[in-house]
Amino acid sequence: MPRVKSLHVNGRAHRLDVDAGRSLLSVLREELELTGAKYGCGEGQCGACTVLVDGVAVRSCVTHAGAVAGKRITTIEGLEQNGRLHPLQEAFLATDALQCGYCTPGMIMAGAALLRKKPDPSEAEIVAGLNGNICRCGTYPRIVQAVRLAAKAGGGRARD
């Protein structure tokens, strides 16, 4: 079975030796101890495991590690820079857009991908961009408000 010897995560090359068919989520959580991305459904349907790969939101539970070798991966832990939260992380706090917090990393990563692509999205574009990310607590209006607030603060930046 092919092996993955390194992954570029949050601006750093990480040496490892894992089966290329292993899920990116399990490698991030178990090998690199980056536990922000959550295991939800395991089928790529809930969005709790969302990370950015070359700036695009992907579901890490259904993405094989071998498929992203050589690509830039950004997790929720990688959004903060120089001790400062990403504008979207700040906006989630300011708008109380989280309740239990389980969906929050995936929502923020999907929102970050949207803002990279569309720096000033309409409400309909935000809803479409976050479609498929499930919040069991139902804080969707505050999540949309947070993305709008982050857009106003220049939230389209993200390190990959």
MODELLER restraints for C-alpha pairs under 7 A, 6 or more apart:
rsr = mdl.restraints
at = mdl.atoms
rsr.add(forms.Gaussian(group=physical.xy_distance, feature=features.Distance(at['CA:1:A'], at['CA:19:A']), mean=6.77, stdev=0.5))
rsr.add(forms.Gaussian(group=physical.xy_distance, feature=features.Distance(at['CA:2:A'], at['CA:19:A']), mean=6.20, stdev=0.5))
rsr.add(forms.Gaussian(group=physical.xy_distance, feature=features.Distance(at['CA:2:A'], at['CA:20:A']), mean=5.53, stdev=0.5))
rsr.add(forms.Gaussian(group=physical.xy_distance, feature=features.Distance(at['CA:3:A'], at['CA:17:A']), mean=6.30, stdev=0.5))
rsr.add(forms.Gaussian(group=physical.xy_distance, feature=features.Distance(at['CA:3:A'], at['CA:18:A']), mean=5.42, stdev=0.5))
rsr.add(forms.Gaussian(group=physical.xy_distance, feature=features.Distance(at['CA:3:A'], at['CA:19:A']), mean=4.62, stdev=0.5))
rsr.add(forms.Gaussian(group=physical.xy_distance, feature=features.Distance(at['CA:3:A'], at['CA:20:A']), mean=4.87, stdev=0.5))
rsr.add(forms.Gaussian(group=physical.xy_distance, feature=features.Distance(at['CA:4:A'], at['CA:17:A']), mean=5.61, stdev=0.5))
rsr.add(forms.Gaussian(group=physical.xy_distance, feature=features.Distance(at['CA:4:A'], at['CA:18:A']), mean=5.29, stdev=0.5))
rsr.add(forms.Gaussian(group=physical.xy_distance, feature=features.Distance(at['CA:4:A'], at['CA:19:A']), mean=6.19, stdev=0.5))
rsr.add(forms.Gaussian(group=physical.xy_distance, feature=features.Distance(at['CA:4:A'], at['CA:20:A']), mean=5.30, stdev=0.5))
rsr.add(forms.Gaussian(group=physical.xy_distance, feature=features.Distance(at['CA:4:A'], at['CA:65:A']), mean=6.98, stdev=0.5))
rsr.add(forms.Gaussian(group=physical.xy_distance, feature=features.Distance(at['CA:4:A'], at['CA:66:A']), mean=5.96, stdev=0.5))
rsr.add(forms.Gaussian(group=physical.xy_distance, feature=features.Distance(at['CA:4:A'], at['CA:69:A']), mean=6.81, stdev=0.5))
rsr.add(forms.Gaussian(group=physical.xy_distance, feature=features.Distance(at['CA:5:A'], at['CA:15:A']), mean=5.84, stdev=0.5))
rsr.add(forms.Gaussian(group=physical.xy_distance, feature=features.Distance(at['CA:5:A'], at['CA:16:A']), mean=4.95, stdev=0.5))
rsr.add(forms.Gaussian(group=physical.xy_distance, feature=features.Distance(at['CA:5:A'], at['CA:17:A']), mean=4.69, stdev=0.5))
rsr.add(forms.Gaussian(group=physical.xy_distance, feature=features.Distance(at['CA:5:A'], at['CA:18:A']), mean=6.81, stdev=0.5))
rsr.add(forms.Gaussian(group=physical.xy_distance, feature=features.Distance(at['CA:6:A'], at['CA:13:A']), mean=6.53, stdev=0.5))
rsr.add(forms.Gaussian(group=physical.xy_distance, feature=features.Distance(at['CA:6:A'], at['CA:14:A']), mean=5.29, stdev=0.5))
rsr.add(forms.Gaussian(group=physical.xy_distance, feature=features.Distance(at['CA:6:A'], at['CA:15:A']), mean=4.37, stdev=0.5))
rsr.add(forms.Gaussian(group=physical.xy_distance, feature=features.Distance(at['CA:6:A'], at['CA:16:A']), mean=5.31, stdev=0.5))
rsr.add(forms.Gaussian(group=physical.xy_distance, feature=features.Distance(at['CA:6:A'], at['CA:69:A']), mean=6.86, stdev=0.5))
rsr.add(forms.Gaussian(group=physical.xy_distance, feature=features.Distance(at['CA:7:A'], at['CA:13:A']), mean=5.72, stdev=0.5))
rsr.add(forms.Gaussian(group=physical.xy_distance, feature=features.Distance(at['CA:7:A'], at['CA:14:A']), mean=5.30, stdev=0.5))
rsr.add(forms.Gaussian(group=physical.xy_distance, feature=features.Distance(at['CA:7:A'], at['CA:15:A']), mean=6.80, stdev=0.5))
rsr.add(forms.Gaussian(group=physical.xy_distance, feature=features.Distance(at['CA:7:A'], at['CA:69:A']), mean=5.51, stdev=0.5))
rsr.add(forms.Gaussian(group=physical.xy_distance, feature=features.Distance(at['CA:7:A'], at['CA:70:A']), mean=6.52, stdev=0.5))
rsr.add(forms.Gaussian(group=physical.xy_distance, feature=features.Distance(at['CA:8:A'], at['CA:14:A']), mean=6.09, stdev=0.5))
rsr.add(forms.Gaussian(group=physical.xy_distance, feature=features.Distance(at['CA:8:A'], at['CA:70:A']), mean=6.68, stdev=0.5))
rsr.add(forms.Gaussian(group=physical.xy_distance, feature=features.Distance(at['CA:8:A'], at['CA:71:A']), mean=6.48, stdev=0.5))
rsr.add(forms.Gaussian(group=physical.xy_distance, feature=features.Distance(at['CA:8:A'], at['CA:72:A']), mean=5.35, stdev=0.5))
rsr.add(forms.Gaussian(group=physical.xy_distance, feature=features.Distance(at['CA:8:A'], at['CA:73:A']), mean=6.04, stdev=0.5))
rsr.add(forms.Gaussian(group=physical.xy_distance, feature=features.Distance(at['CA:9:A'], at['CA:72:A']), mean=6.18, stdev=0.5))
rsr.add(forms.Gaussian(group=physical.xy_distance, feature=features.Distance(at['CA:9:A'], at['CA:73:A']), mean=4.68, stdev=0.5))
rsr.add(forms.Gaussian(group=physical.xy_distance, feature=features.Distance(at['CA:9:A'], at['CA:74:A']), mean=5.74, stdev=0.5))
rsr.add(forms.Gaussian(group=physical.xy_distance, feature=features.Distance(at['CA:10:A'], at['CA:73:A']), mean=6.19, stdev=0.5))
rsr.add(forms.Gaussian(group=physical.xy_distance, feature=features.Distance(at['CA:10:A'], at['CA:74:A']), mean=4.86, stdev=0.5))
rsr.add(forms.Gaussian(group=physical.xy_distance, feature=features.Distance(at['CA:10:A'], at['CA:75:A']), mean=6.57, stdev=0.5))
rsr.add(forms.Gaussian(group=physical.xy_distance, feature=features.Distance(at['CA:10:A'], at['CA:78:A']), mean=4.69, stdev=0.5))
rsr.add(forms.Gaussian(group=physical.xy_distance, feature=features.Distance(at['CA:10:A'], at['CA:159:A']), mean=6.90, stdev=0.5))
rsr.add(forms.Gaussian(group=physical.xy_distance, feature=features.Distance(at['CA:10:A'], at['CA:160:A']), mean=5.94, stdev=0.5))
rsr.add(forms.Gaussian(group=physical.xy_distance, feature=features.Distance(at['CA:11:A'], at['CA:159:A']), mean=6.97, stdev=0.5))
rsr.add(forms.Gaussian(group=physical.xy_distance, feature=features.Distance(at['CA:11:A'], at['CA:160:A']), mean=6.02, stdev=0.5))
rsr.add(forms.Gaussian(group=physical.xy_distance, feature=features.Distance(at['CA:20:A'], at['CA:64:A']), mean=6.38, stdev=0.5))
rsr.add(forms.Gaussian(group=physical.xy_distance, feature=features.Distance(at['CA:20:A'], at['CA:65:A']), mean=5.21, stdev=0.5))
rsr.add(forms.Gaussian(group=physical.xy_distance, feature=features.Distance(at['CA:20:A'], at['CA:66:A']), mean=4.11, stdev=0.5))
rsr.add(forms.Gaussian(group=physical.xy_distance, feature=features.Distance(at['CA:21:A'], at['CA:64:A']), mean=5.12, stdev=0.5))
rsr.add(forms.Gaussian(group=physical.xy_distance, feature=features.Distance(at['CA:21:A'], at['CA:65:A']), mean=6.25, stdev=0.5))
rsr.add(forms.Gaussian(group=physical.xy_distance, feature=features.Distance(at['CA:21:A'], at['CA:66:A']), mean=6.25, stdev=0.5))
rsr.add(forms.Gaussian(group=physical.xy_distance, feature=features.Distance(at['CA:22:A'], at['CA:64:A']), mean=5.43, stdev=0.5))
rsr.add(forms.Gaussian(group=physical.xy_distance, feature=features.Distance(at['CA:22:A'], at['CA:65:A']), mean=5.76, stdev=0.5))
rsr.add(forms.Gaussian(group=physical.xy_distance, feature=features.Distance(at['CA:23:A'], at['CA:60:A']), mean=6.61, stdev=0.5))
rsr.add(forms.Gaussian(group=physical.xy_distance, feature=features.Distance(at['CA:23:A'], at['CA:61:A']), mean=5.57, stdev=0.5))
rsr.add(forms.Gaussian(group=physical.xy_distance, feature=features.Distance(at['CA:23:A'], at['CA:62:A']), mean=6.14, stdev=0.5))
rsr.add(forms.Gaussian(group=physical.xy_distance, feature=features.Distance(at['CA:23:A'], at['CA:63:A']), mean=5.57, stdev=0.5))
rsr.add(forms.Gaussian(group=physical.xy_distance, feature=features.Distance(at['CA:23:A'], at['CA:64:A']), mean=4.56, stdev=0.5))
rsr.add(forms.Gaussian(group=physical.xy_distance, feature=features.Distance(at['CA:23:A'], at['CA:65:A']), mean=5.66, stdev=0.5))
rsr.add(forms.Gaussian(group=physical.xy_distance, feature=features.Distance(at['CA:24:A'], at['CA:60:A']), mean=5.08, stdev=0.5))
rsr.add(forms.Gaussian(group=physical.xy_distance, feature=features.Distance(at['CA:24:A'], at['CA:61:A']), mean=6.31, stdev=0.5))
rsr.add(forms.Gaussian(group=physical.xy_distance, feature=features.Distance(at['CA:24:A'], at['CA:63:A']), mean=5.66, stdev=0.5))
rsr.add(forms.Gaussian(group=physical.xy_distance, feature=features.Distance(at['CA:24:A'], at['CA:64:A']), mean=5.44, stdev=0.5))
rsr.add(forms.Gaussian(group=physical.xy_distance, feature=features.Distance(at['CA:24:A'], at['CA:65:A']), mean=4.65, stdev=0.5))
rsr.add(forms.Gaussian(group=physical.xy_distance, feature=features.Distance(at['CA:25:A'], at['CA:49:A']), mean=6.78, stdev=0.5))
rsr.add(forms.Gaussian(group=physical.xy_distance, feature=features.Distance(at['CA:25:A'], at['CA:60:A']), mean=4.77, stdev=0.5))
rsr.add(forms.Gaussian(group=physical.xy_distance, feature=features.Distance(at['CA:25:A'], at['CA:61:A']), mean=5.02, stdev=0.5))
rsr.add(forms.Gaussian(group=physical.xy_distance, feature=features.Distance(at['CA:28:A'], at['CA:34:A']), mean=5.31, stdev=0.5))
rsr.add(forms.Gaussian(group=physical.xy_distance, feature=features.Distance(at['CA:29:A'], at['CA:35:A']), mean=4.83, stdev=0.5))
rsr.add(forms.Gaussian(group=physical.xy_distance, feature=features.Distance(at['CA:36:A'], at['CA:76:A']), mean=5.92, stdev=0.5))
rsr.add(forms.Gaussian(group=physical.xy_distance, feature=features.Distance(at['CA:36:A'], at['CA:77:A']), mean=6.63, stdev=0.5))
rsr.add(forms.Gaussian(group=physical.xy_distance, feature=features.Distance(at['CA:36:A'], at['CA:105:A']), mean=6.16, stdev=0.5))
rsr.add(forms.Gaussian(group=physical.xy_distance, feature=features.Distance(at['CA:37:A'], at['CA:48:A']), mean=6.34, stdev=0.5))
rsr.add(forms.Gaussian(group=physical.xy_distance, feature=features.Distance(at['CA:37:A'], at['CA:49:A']), mean=4.54, stdev=0.5))
rsr.add(forms.Gaussian(group=physical.xy_distance, feature=features.Distance(at['CA:37:A'], at['CA:50:A']), mean=6.44, stdev=0.5))
rsr.add(forms.Gaussian(group=physical.xy_distance, feature=features.Distance(at['CA:37:A'], at['CA:105:A']), mean=6.07, stdev=0.5))
rsr.add(forms.Gaussian(group=physical.xy_distance, feature=features.Distance(at['CA:37:A'], at['CA:106:A']), mean=6.60, stdev=0.5))
rsr.add(forms.Gaussian(group=physical.xy_distance, feature=features.Distance(at['CA:38:A'], at['CA:48:A']), mean=5.14, stdev=0.5))
rsr.add(forms.Gaussian(group=physical.xy_distance, feature=features.Distance(at['CA:38:A'], at['CA:49:A']), mean=4.80, stdev=0.5))
rsr.add(forms.Gaussian(group=physical.xy_distance, feature=features.Distance(at['CA:39:A'], at['CA:48:A']), mean=6.35, stdev=0.5))
rsr.add(forms.Gaussian(group=physical.xy_distance, feature=features.Distance(at['CA:39:A'], at['CA:49:A']), mean=5.84, stdev=0.5))
rsr.add(forms.Gaussian(group=physical.xy_distance, feature=features.Distance(at['CA:40:A'], at['CA:46:A']), mean=6.43, stdev=0.5))
rsr.add(forms.Gaussian(group=physical.xy_distance, feature=features.Distance(at['CA:40:A'], at['CA:48:A']), mean=5.66, stdev=0.5))
rsr.add(forms.Gaussian(group=physical.xy_distance, feature=features.Distance(at['CA:42:A'], at['CA:61:A']), mean=5.57, stdev=0.5))
rsr.add(forms.Gaussian(group=physical.xy_distance, feature=features.Distance(at['CA:43:A'], at['CA:61:A']), mean=6.82, stdev=0.5))
rsr.add(forms.Gaussian(group=physical.xy_distance, feature=features.Distance(at['CA:43:A'], at['CA:62:A']), mean=6.32, stdev=0.5))
rsr.add(forms.Gaussian(group=physical.xy_distance, feature=features.Distance(at['CA:44:A'], at['CA:59:A']), mean=5.39, stdev=0.5))
rsr.add(forms.Gaussian(group=physical.xy_distance, feature=features.Distance(at['CA:44:A'], at['CA:61:A']), mean=6.19, stdev=0.5))
rsr.add(forms.Gaussian(group=physical.xy_distance, feature=features.Distance(at['CA:44:A'], at['CA:62:A']), mean=5.82, stdev=0.5))
rsr.add(forms.Gaussian(group=physical.xy_distance, feature=features.Distance(at['CA:45:A'], at['CA:132:A']), mean=6.32, stdev=0.5))
rsr.add(forms.Gaussian(group=physical.xy_distance, feature=features.Distance(at['CA:46:A'], at['CA:132:A']), mean=5.98, stdev=0.5))
rsr.add(forms.Gaussian(group=physical.xy_distance, feature=features.Distance(at['CA:46:A'], at['CA:133:A']), mean=5.16, stdev=0.5))
rsr.add(forms.Gaussian(group=physical.xy_distance, feature=features.Distance(at['CA:46:A'], at['CA:134:A']), mean=5.12, stdev=0.5))
rsr.add(forms.Gaussian(group=physical.xy_distance, feature=features.Distance(at['CA:47:A'], at['CA:59:A']), mean=6.37, stdev=0.5))
rsr.add(forms.Gaussian(group=physical.xy_distance, feature=features.Distance(at['CA:47:A'], at['CA:106:A']), mean=5.49, stdev=0.5))
rsr.add(forms.Gaussian(group=physical.xy_distance, feature=features.Distance(at['CA:47:A'], at['CA:132:A']), mean=6.31, stdev=0.5))
rsr.add(forms.Gaussian(group=physical.xy_distance, feature=features.Distance(at['CA:47:A'], at['CA:133:A']), mean=4.35, stdev=0.5))
rsr.add(forms.Gaussian(group=physical.xy_distance, feature=features.Distance(at['CA:47:A'], at['CA:134:A']), mean=6.40, stdev=0.5))
rsr.add(forms.Gaussian(group=physical.xy_distance, feature=features.Distance(at['CA:48:A'], at['CA:103:A']), mean=5.06, stdev=0.5))
rsr.add(forms.Gaussian(group=physical.xy_distance, feature=features.Distance(at['CA:48:A'], at['CA:105:A']), mean=6.79, stdev=0.5))
rsr.add(forms.Gaussian(group=physical.xy_distance, feature=features.Distance(at['CA:48:A'], at['CA:106:A']), mean=4.58, stdev=0.5))
rsr.add(forms.Gaussian(group=physical.xy_distance, feature=features.Distance(at['CA:48:A'], at['CA:133:A']), mean=6.91, stdev=0.5))
rsr.add(forms.Gaussian(group=physical.xy_distance, feature=features.Distance(at['CA:49:A'], at['CA:59:A']), mean=5.56, stdev=0.5))
rsr.add(forms.Gaussian(group=physical.xy_distance, feature=features.Distance(at['CA:49:A'], at['CA:60:A']), mean=5.46, stdev=0.5))
rsr.add(forms.Gaussian(group=physical.xy_distance, feature=features.Distance(at['CA:49:A'], at['CA:61:A']), mean=6.18, stdev=0.5))
rsr.add(forms.Gaussian(group=physical.xy_distance, feature=features.Distance(at['CA:49:A'], at['CA:106:A']), mean=5.69, stdev=0.5))
rsr.add(forms.Gaussian(group=physical.xy_distance, feature=features.Distance(at['CA:50:A'], at['CA:57:A']), mean=6.17, stdev=0.5))
rsr.add(forms.Gaussian(group=physical.xy_distance, feature=features.Distance(at['CA:50:A'], at['CA:58:A']), mean=5.45, stdev=0.5))
rsr.add(forms.Gaussian(group=physical.xy_distance, feature=features.Distance(at['CA:50:A'], at['CA:59:A']), mean=4.62, stdev=0.5))
rsr.add(forms.Gaussian(group=physical.xy_distance, feature=features.Distance(at['CA:50:A'], at['CA:60:A']), mean=5.91, stdev=0.5))
rsr.add(forms.Gaussian(group=physical.xy_distance, feature=features.Distance(at['CA:50:A'], at['CA:106:A']), mean=4.56, stdev=0.5))
rsr.add(forms.Gaussian(group=physical.xy_distance, feature=features.Distance(at['CA:50:A'], at['CA:109:A']), mean=6.14, stdev=0.5))
rsr.add(forms.Gaussian(group=physical.xy_distance, feature=features.Distance(at['CA:50:A'], at['CA:110:A']), mean=6.72, stdev=0.5))
rsr.add(forms.Gaussian(group=physical.xy_distance, feature=features.Distance(at['CA:51:A'], at['CA:57:A']), mean=5.63, stdev=0.5))
rsr.add(forms.Gaussian(group=physical.xy_distance, feature=features.Distance(at['CA:51:A'], at['CA:58:A']), mean=5.62, stdev=0.5))
rsr.add(forms.Gaussian(group=physical.xy_distance, feature=features.Distance(at['CA:51:A'], at['CA:59:A']), mean=6.57, stdev=0.5))
rsr.add(forms.Gaussian(group=physical.xy_distance, feature=features.Distance(at['CA:51:A'], at['CA:60:A']), mean=6.43, stdev=0.5))
rsr.add(forms.Gaussian(group=physical.xy_distance, feature=features.Distance(at['CA:51:A'], at['CA:74:A']), mean=5.97, stdev=0.5))
rsr.add(forms.Gaussian(group=physical.xy_distance, feature=features.Distance(at['CA:51:A'], at['CA:75:A']), mean=5.12, stdev=0.5))
rsr.add(forms.Gaussian(group=physical.xy_distance, feature=features.Distance(at['CA:51:A'], at['CA:106:A']), mean=6.95, stdev=0.5))
rsr.add(forms.Gaussian(group=physical.xy_distance, feature=features.Distance(at['CA:51:A'], at['CA:109:A']), mean=5.82, stdev=0.5))
rsr.add(forms.Gaussian(group=physical.xy_distance, feature=features.Distance(at['CA:52:A'], at['CA:58:A']), mean=5.97, stdev=0.5))
rsr.add(forms.Gaussian(group=physical.xy_distance, feature=features.Distance(at['CA:52:A'], at['CA:73:A']), mean=5.58, stdev=0.5))
rsr.add(forms.Gaussian(group=physical.xy_distance, feature=features.Distance(at['CA:52:A'], at['CA:74:A']), mean=4.98, stdev=0.5))
rsr.add(forms.Gaussian(group=physical.xy_distance, feature=features.Distance(at['CA:52:A'], at['CA:75:A']), mean=6.56, stdev=0.5))
rsr.add(forms.Gaussian(group=physical.xy_distance, feature=features.Distance(at['CA:52:A'], at['CA:109:A']), mean=6.70, stdev=0.5))
rsr.add(forms.Gaussian(group=physical.xy_distance, feature=features.Distance(at['CA:53:A'], at['CA:71:A']), mean=6.52, stdev=0.5))
rsr.add(forms.Gaussian(group=physical.xy_distance, feature=features.Distance(at['CA:53:A'], at['CA:72:A']), mean=5.56, stdev=0.5))
rsr.add(forms.Gaussian(group=physical.xy_distance, feature=features.Distance(at['CA:53:A'], at['CA:73:A']), mean=4.55, stdev=0.5))
rsr.add(forms.Gaussian(group=physical.xy_distance, feature=features.Distance(at['CA:53:A'], at['CA:74:A']), mean=6.48, stdev=0.5))
rsr.add(forms.Gaussian(group=physical.xy_distance, feature=features.Distance(at['CA:54:A'], at['CA:71:A']), mean=6.13, stdev=0.5))
rsr.add(forms.Gaussian(group=physical.xy_distance, feature=features.Distance(at['CA:54:A'], at['CA:72:A']), mean=4.97, stdev=0.5))
rsr.add(forms.Gaussian(group=physical.xy_distance, feature=features.Distance(at['CA:54:A'], at['CA:73:A']), mean=6.32, stdev=0.5))
rsr.add(forms.Gaussian(group=physical.xy_distance, feature=features.Distance(at['CA:54:A'], at['CA:160:A']), mean=6.29, stdev=0.5))
rsr.add(forms.Gaussian(group=physical.xy_distance, feature=features.Distance(at['CA:55:A'], at['CA:113:A']), mean=6.11, stdev=0.5))
rsr.add(forms.Gaussian(group=physical.xy_distance, feature=features.Distance(at['CA:55:A'], at['CA:160:A']), mean=6.43, stdev=0.5))
rsr.add(forms.Gaussian(group=physical.xy_distance, feature=features.Distance(at['CA:56:A'], at['CA:113:A']), mean=5.69, stdev=0.5))
rsr.add(forms.Gaussian(group=physical.xy_distance, feature=features.Distance(at['CA:57:A'], at['CA:109:A']), mean=6.73, stdev=0.5))
rsr.add(forms.Gaussian(group=physical.xy_distance, feature=features.Distance(at['CA:57:A'], at['CA:110:A']), mean=5.62, stdev=0.5))
rsr.add(forms.Gaussian(group=physical.xy_distance, feature=features.Distance(at['CA:57:A'], at['CA:113:A']), mean=5.74, stdev=0.5))
rsr.add(forms.Gaussian(group=physical.xy_distance, feature=features.Distance(at['CA:72:A'], at['CA:160:A']), mean=5.19, stdev=0.5))
rsr.add(forms.Gaussian(group=physical.xy_distance, feature=features.Distance(at['CA:73:A'], at['CA:160:A']), mean=5.74, stdev=0.5))
rsr.add(forms.Gaussian(group=physical.xy_distance, feature=features.Distance(at['CA:74:A'], at['CA:159:A']), mean=6.82, stdev=0.5))
rsr.add(forms.Gaussian(group=physical.xy_distance, feature=features.Distance(at['CA:74:A'], at['CA:160:A']), mean=5.08, stdev=0.5))
rsr.add(forms.Gaussian(group=physical.xy_distance, feature=features.Distance(at['CA:76:A'], at['CA:105:A']), mean=5.80, stdev=0.5))
rsr.add(forms.Gaussian(group=physical.xy_distance, feature=features.Distance(at['CA:76:A'], at['CA:109:A']), mean=6.54, stdev=0.5))
rsr.add(forms.Gaussian(group=physical.xy_distance, feature=features.Distance(at['CA:78:A'], at['CA:159:A']), mean=6.90, stdev=0.5))
rsr.add(forms.Gaussian(group=physical.xy_distance, feature=features.Distance(at['CA:79:A'], at['CA:85:A']), mean=6.92, stdev=0.5))
rsr.add(forms.Gaussian(group=physical.xy_distance, feature=features.Distance(at['CA:79:A'], at['CA:86:A']), mean=5.61, stdev=0.5))
rsr.add(forms.Gaussian(group=physical.xy_distance, feature=features.Distance(at['CA:79:A'], at['CA:158:A']), mean=5.99, stdev=0.5))
rsr.add(forms.Gaussian(group=physical.xy_distance, feature=features.Distance(at['CA:79:A'], at['CA:159:A']), mean=6.35, stdev=0.5))
rsr.add(forms.Gaussian(group=physical.xy_distance, feature=features.Distance(at['CA:80:A'], at['CA:86:A']), mean=5.19, stdev=0.5))
rsr.add(forms.Gaussian(group=physical.xy_distance, feature=features.Distance(at['CA:86:A'], at['CA:155:A']), mean=6.97, stdev=0.5))
rsr.add(forms.Gaussian(group=physical.xy_distance, feature=features.Distance(at['CA:87:A'], at['CA:150:A']), mean=5.19, stdev=0.5))
rsr.add(forms.Gaussian(group=physical.xy_distance, feature=features.Distance(at['CA:87:A'], at['CA:153:A']), mean=6.34, stdev=0.5))
rsr.add(forms.Gaussian(group=physical.xy_distance, feature=features.Distance(at['CA:87:A'], at['CA:155:A']), mean=5.01, stdev=0.5))
rsr.add(forms.Gaussian(group=physical.xy_distance, feature=features.Distance(at['CA:88:A'], at['CA:108:A']), mean=6.53, stdev=0.5))
rsr.add(forms.Gaussian(group=physical.xy_distance, feature=features.Distance(at['CA:88:A'], at['CA:146:A']), mean=6.81, stdev=0.5))
rsr.add(forms.Gaussian(group=physical.xy_distance, feature=features.Distance(at['CA:88:A'], at['CA:147:A']), mean=6.41, stdev=0.5))
rsr.add(forms.Gaussian(group=physical.xy_distance, feature=features.Distance(at['CA:88:A'], at['CA:150:A']), mean=4.90, stdev=0.5))
rsr.add(forms.Gaussian(group=physical.xy_distance, feature=features.Distance(at['CA:88:A'], at['CA:155:A']), mean=5.91, stdev=0.5))
rsr.add(forms.Gaussian(group=physical.xy_distance, feature=features.Distance(at['CA:89:A'], at['CA:108:A']), mean=6.86, stdev=0.5))
rsr.add(forms.Gaussian(group=physical.xy_distance, feature=features.Distance(at['CA:91:A'], at['CA:146:A']), mean=4.84, stdev=0.5))
rsr.add(forms.Gaussian(group=physical.xy_distance, feature=features.Distance(at['CA:91:A'], at['CA:149:A']), mean=6.02, stdev=0.5))
rsr.add(forms.Gaussian(group=physical.xy_distance, feature=features.Distance(at['CA:91:A'], at['CA:150:A']), mean=5.66, stdev=0.5))
rsr.add(forms.Gaussian(group=physical.xy_distance, feature=features.Distance(at['CA:92:A'], at['CA:98:A']), mean=6.75, stdev=0.5))
rsr.add(forms.Gaussian(group=physical.xy_distance, feature=features.Distance(at['CA:92:A'], at['CA:143:A']), mean=6.91, stdev=0.5))
rsr.add(forms.Gaussian(group=physical.xy_distance, feature=features.Distance(at['CA:92:A'], at['CA:146:A']), mean=5.24, stdev=0.5))
rsr.add(forms.Gaussian(group=physical.xy_distance, feature=features.Distance(at['CA:95:A'], at['CA:142:A']), mean=6.06, stdev=0.5))
rsr.add(forms.Gaussian(group=physical.xy_distance, feature=features.Distance(at['CA:95:A'], at['CA:146:A']), mean=5.91, stdev=0.5))
rsr.add(forms.Gaussian(group=physical.xy_distance, feature=features.Distance(at['CA:96:A'], at['CA:142:A']), mean=6.75, stdev=0.5))
rsr.add(forms.Gaussian(group=physical.xy_distance, feature=features.Distance(at['CA:97:A'], at['CA:139:A']), mean=6.10, stdev=0.5))
rsr.add(forms.Gaussian(group=physical.xy_distance, feature=features.Distance(at['CA:97:A'], at['CA:142:A']), mean=4.71, stdev=0.5))
rsr.add(forms.Gaussian(group=physical.xy_distance, feature=features.Distance(at['CA:97:A'], at['CA:143:A']), mean=4.92, stdev=0.5))
rsr.add(forms.Gaussian(group=physical.xy_distance, feature=features.Distance(at['CA:97:A'], at['CA:146:A']), mean=6.62, stdev=0.5))
rsr.add(forms.Gaussian(group=physical.xy_distance, feature=features.Distance(at['CA:98:A'], at['CA:104:A']), mean=6.32, stdev=0.5))
rsr.add(forms.Gaussian(group=physical.xy_distance, feature=features.Distance(at['CA:98:A'], at['CA:139:A']), mean=6.75, stdev=0.5))
rsr.add(forms.Gaussian(group=physical.xy_distance, feature=features.Distance(at['CA:99:A'], at['CA:137:A']), mean=6.52, stdev=0.5))
rsr.add(forms.Gaussian(group=physical.xy_distance, feature=features.Distance(at['CA:103:A'], at['CA:134:A']), mean=6.80, stdev=0.5))
rsr.add(forms.Gaussian(group=physical.xy_distance, feature=features.Distance(at['CA:103:A'], at['CA:135:A']), mean=5.71, stdev=0.5))
rsr.add(forms.Gaussian(group=physical.xy_distance, feature=features.Distance(at['CA:107:A'], at['CA:130:A']), mean=6.87, stdev=0.5))
rsr.add(forms.Gaussian(group=physical.xy_distance, feature=features.Distance(at['CA:107:A'], at['CA:133:A']), mean=6.26, stdev=0.5))
rsr.add(forms.Gaussian(group=physical.xy_distance, feature=features.Distance(at['CA:110:A'], at['CA:130:A']), mean=6.05, stdev=0.5))
rsr.add(forms.Gaussian(group=physical.xy_distance, feature=features.Distance(at['CA:111:A'], at['CA:130:A']), mean=6.63, stdev=0.5))
rsr.add(forms.Gaussian(group=physical.xy_distance, feature=features.Distance(at['CA:111:A'], at['CA:147:A']), mean=6.43, stdev=0.5))
rsr.add(forms.Gaussian(group=physical.xy_distance, feature=features.Distance(at['CA:112:A'], at['CA:156:A']), mean=6.45, stdev=0.5))
rsr.add(forms.Gaussian(group=physical.xy_distance, feature=features.Distance(at['CA:114:A'], at['CA:129:A']), mean=5.93, stdev=0.5))
rsr.add(forms.Gaussian(group=physical.xy_distance, feature=features.Distance(at['CA:115:A'], at['CA:151:A']), mean=6.71, stdev=0.5))
rsr.add(forms.Gaussian(group=physical.xy_distance, feature=features.Distance(at['CA:115:A'], at['CA:155:A']), mean=6.33, stdev=0.5))
rsr.add(forms.Gaussian(group=physical.xy_distance, feature=features.Distance(at['CA:115:A'], at['CA:156:A']), mean=4.47, stdev=0.5))
rsr.add(forms.Gaussian(group=physical.xy_distance, feature=features.Distance(at['CA:116:A'], at['CA:156:A']), mean=4.37, stdev=0.5))
rsr.add(forms.Gaussian(group=physical.xy_distance, feature=features.Distance(at['CA:116:A'], at['CA:157:A']), mean=6.38, stdev=0.5))
rsr.add(forms.Gaussian(group=physical.xy_distance, feature=features.Distance(at['CA:119:A'], at['CA:151:A']), mean=5.94, stdev=0.5))
rsr.add(forms.Gaussian(group=physical.xy_distance, feature=features.Distance(at['CA:119:A'], at['CA:156:A']), mean=5.43, stdev=0.5))
rsr.add(forms.Gaussian(group=physical.xy_distance, feature=features.Distance(at['CA:120:A'], at['CA:151:A']), mean=5.56, stdev=0.5))
rsr.add(forms.Gaussian(group=physical.xy_distance, feature=features.Distance(at['CA:126:A'], at['CA:144:A']), mean=6.44, stdev=0.5))
